[in-house]
């Protein structure tokens, strides 16, 4: 099972370095899903549903973590 996180990172942070511990903020999608594909789709739907938009100088990155990875954070 996967949990979607929408990370908010500063444009000065390279996308490969945008992680939970380097993000200025993050949003957690409301439920676990069974695949990485569904995780990405759920994150996109969550962003659209709540009308999230990054501020100037920020960008979003989606991170799909397993339940074990989420517990370890």
HUKAWO-V707326 format. One line per field, one symbol per residue. ss: DSSP state (@ for helix, = for strand, . for the rest). phi: phi as a letter, one per 20 degrees, with the letter a starting at -180 (. if undefined). psi: psi as a letter, one per 20 degrees, with the letter a starting at -180 (. if undefined). A space follows every 10 residues. Layout:
ss = ???
phi = ???
psi = ???
//
This chain:
ss = .========= ....@@@... ....====.. ..=..@@@@@ @@@@@@@@@. .......=== ======@@@@ @@.
phi = .cdecdedcf ffefgfdecg edffabcdff bfcebfffff ffffffgffe lfbffgncbe cecddfgfff ffe
psi = qqpppoqoqq hipqhiiorh iiqhrqqpqi rqrirhghgg ghgghggggj lppqrpjrrq pppoqrhghg hi.
//
